[in-house]
Amino acid sequence: MLIMEFSPSGSKADQSRRGFLKQSLAVSATVAAIGALPRLSSAQPLTQRYPDPLVSVLDDSFTQIRIFNASVEKLASGMRWAEGPVWIGDGRYLLVSDIANNRIMRWDEVTGQMSVYREHSNFSNGMCRDRQGRLLVCEGSSTTTEGRRVTRTEYNGRITVLADSFEGKPFNLPNDIACKRDGSIWFTDPTFQAESNYEGQKVKQEQPFGVYRIDPSNGKVFRVIDDLAGPNGLCFSPDEKTLYVVEGRAKPHGLIWAILLKKSEFQAGRRRRWPSFQNLVTTLRGFPVLR
C-alpha cells in the first residue's frame, strides 16, 4: 500500500489534513511491513523430553555431572557390529571398530559425516589412546598373517605390535583395552569371536581367559588375572587403585568386579562385586570411566 499527499494550500485545514495524511502514511507503512513478514507457524508439540528418559541413572552421584539437556542421539548406522569407540578430542572425531566388516570407522563432529578411517583393520575390537595420544587397538583376525594382537599406531601411521602371544602361545582374541597414567597397557583376552567364523574361522583356545598387563618400561607381558569367565570391558577408578572388569560369562548374569591392585601390579589383590546389576541387565560388555 502506498499513500501520497499533495496540497499547495497553507491553510490550517490543509495543515490538519496533511498531519492526518502523514499519520495515515505511517500506519499504512507499518501495516504493509507487518504484512510482508513471514507468517509464524502454529506451535508444534515438543518431541524431546528433558532430561532424556532414555538415559537411566543407576547412581545418584551421576546427576552431579549430567548435563540436563543432553540426549541420546543416533550418530550413524550401517555397521555390522560396532565396538570399541574412542573419542579423539583434539581432532573432534570418534573412531569405532566395525568388526565384521574388518574396518575402523570415523565419525566427524564438525560435518556429522561417517567415513572409513582404516580398511583391513585386522578385525579390530577395543580401542583407546595411550598417554601420548597414540591409538591402541585390540586386533583379532583368525585368518590374516597378522594374527591376534595388540598394536599401537604411531604418529606417522606406522603400526607397532606391542603383544601377540604369551609364553609362546597366541592370544585367544584381545577384546578391550585401557591405559594407565604410568603408561602400562591392560587388556582382556576372552574367546568370544574365536568360537565362530564371524572373524574368519574358528581357532583353538590356547590360553585361559585372561587380563594382561604390558609393562611400560620394557614391553614385557604379564597375565594378572586368569580365573574370570569371559573377561570383557575394563577400566580403572580415577585414582587408578582399583581395576574394574566385566565378567561377561558369569552365571546367571554378567558381573562387574572391583579389583584392588597391589603395588607391584603383577598380581591382583582383593576383589568384590561392584555393584550387582542383575535385575537391570542380562549382559555386560565394555565400559569407560569418568576422570
N, C-alpha and C positions, 0 to 999 in steps of 0.2 A: 504494500500500500504506500502511495506517495501523495502527500497533501502539499500544495503550493499556495502561497499567499502573495497577492499583488494589489496594492492600493496606493494611488498618488495622493490621496487626501491626508491632511494632517489634523483633522478634527478629533475631538475626544471620542466621538463614536467610532471613528476609524481606528484610533489607538486602542480602544477597548476591543474592537473586532480583531485587530492584529494580535493582541495579547491572547485572545481566545484561540485564534488560529495557531499561534505558537505552541500553546498548551496542547491543542489537538494534535499538532505535528509530533510533539514529544511523546504523547501517549501512543499515537499510531505507530511511531518508530519502535517503541518498546514492545508493543504487541506483535509487530512484524518480526522483531528479533527473536522473541519467545517462540513464535510460530516456526522459525527456521531451525530451532534446536531439535536434535533427535529425540523422539518420544521415548520416555523411560518405560521399560518393560515392567510388567506386573511382578510383584515379589515372587521369587521362587523358593520353594521349601529347601531347607538345608539338607545336604546329602551326607555330611560328615558330622559326627558327634565328637565332642572333646570332653574329657580325654577319650581317646580311641578305645572302644570296648574290645578290640582285637588284641590289645596289649594286656596280658594278665600279670598282675603284680603278686609275686609269691612271698616277697619280703618287704615289709613296710618301709624299710630304710631306702628302698629304691625310689620312693616318692621324693626323696630329698634331691635327687639329681635328674629326675624325669622332667622333660620339657612338656608343658601342659598340652600344647597343640601339635606335638609330634604324633604322626600317624603311620600306620603300616601302608607301604606303597609297593606295588609290583614294578620293579625296575626293568626287568627283561624276561623273556621266555625263549623257548626253542632249544634248550639244552636237554640232553637225555638224562643226565644225572649231575646236578650241581653240588659241589663240595668245596671245602677249604677256602672260604672267602677271606681275603686280606685287603685292608684299606691302605692305599698309598696316599697318605695325606698331602705330602709335598707335591704330588703330581695331580691330585684331585681325581683319582680314578680307583676303581675296585677291580681286583683280579679274582676270578672264580675258576676252579677246575671243572671242566665239562668232561668227566671221567670217561664215559663210554665212547665219546667222540674223539678221545685222545688229543685234547687241546686245552689251552688256558684262554679264557675269555676276558675281555677288558670292557668295563662299563665306565664311560666318561661322565663326570658330574656336570661339566660345563655344557656339553652338547646333548647329554642324555642318550647317546648312541652306544650300541654294543658292537664290538669288533673282536677279531681274533688277535690275541696277544702272542700266542705261541702255538704253532702247529706241531704235531708229533711231540707231545709233552711227556712221552713215556708213561702215559696213563697217570698223570699227576693226581694227587689227592689233597691232603692237608698242606697248607702253606702258612708262612709267617715271615717276618723280617728280623734280621739279626740287629745287633746294637749299632752297626754301621749302615743300616738301611738296605742291606742286600737281601734278595729274595731267597728263602729256604723252602725247599719243596720235597715232599714225600712222593716218590715215584714207585709204581707197582706193576710195570709191564711183566707179563709172563711169557712173552713171545720175542721181544726185541733183544738184541745183544747187550743193551744197557742194563737190563735186569732190574731187580727190586732194590731201591737205594734211596739215600738222602743226598740232595745236591744243594749247591749254593750258586746263584747267578751273580757273576762278578759285574763290576761297573761297565766293563766293555762288552758284556753279553756272554762271555765265555762261561761254560758250565764246569764247576768243580765238584767232583764226587767226594763227599765227606765220609760216607759209610755205605758199604754194600754187602757186608757179611759180619758175622760174629763167631769167633773161634773156628774159622774155616768153613762155616756153613752159611748159605744165603739167608737173608731175612724172609719172613713169611710174606708180608705186604705192608711196608711202612704206611701208617694211616694218618696220624695227626702229629703236630709238632709245635713246640714252644721254645722260646729262647730267654734265658735269664740275663740279668744285668751283668753278671760276671762273664758272659759270653758262652756259657755252656748251653748245649742244644739238647733238648729232650724230645723223644718221640715214642709213639706206641707202635706195636707190631703184632696185630692180630692176623687172622687168616680169612677175613670176610670174603673179599672178591676172589681170593685164590682158590676157593672151593667151587667156583663155577667157571664158565667160559666167557664171562662178561668182559674180561680184560685180556682176552687172548685164549688161554687154555688153562685147565686145572693144573695146579702144581702141588707137589708133595710137601707137607709140613715138615720142616727140618729143625725148627726152633720152637720152644714153648712160647705161649703168649707172653709178650714181654713189654716192659717200659725201659728204654735205653737212654743213656747219657753220653754225649760226646764231649770230652774234656777240651776246654778252650786253649790249653797250653800246649798240648801235644797231639790232639786229634784222636786219642785212644777212645774206644767204645767200651762202655760198661753196662751190663744189664743190672738195673736197680730193682726191678720187680718182675717176678715170673709166676705169680700164683693168682692172677685175676683172669676171669673168664671173658675173653674178648675185650681187652683194654682199648678204648676208643679216644674220645676227646680228653685233652689235658690242659691245665693252666696252673698258674701259681697265684697265691694270695699276694696282695700288694706289697707285703714285707718279704715275700719270697721264702718264708719259713715253712709254708705248707704247700704241698703239691695236691691238686685236685685231679682225680682220674675217673672217667666214666668206665664202669664195668658193664659193657654192653650186653653180655650174655648171662648176667646174674639171674637167678631164678627166684620168684616168678617174674620179677621186673628188673630192669636195669637199675644200677645203683651209682651214686657218686661217692667216692672215698676221699676223705681229707687225710692226707698222709704227712706226718711231720718228718722233715728231713734232718738227718744227722749232719754234723759239721763236715764230715768227710764227703757227704753226698753220694758215696758209692753204695750205701745201704739205706733202705727206707726205715724209718722209725715207727713209732706208734701210729695207728690209724683208727679212724672212726667213720661211720656212715654220716654223710652230710648232704642235706637232711634227707628224709625219706619222701620221695615224690610218688610213691607207688599208687596213690589214689588219684594222681593227676595225669600221669603219662605211663605208657607201656614200653616206650623205647627212648633211650638217651644216646646222643652222639656227641659231636664236638661242641665246645662252648668256649667263649672268651672270658676275660676278666677285666674289670674296670680298674684303671690305675690312677 
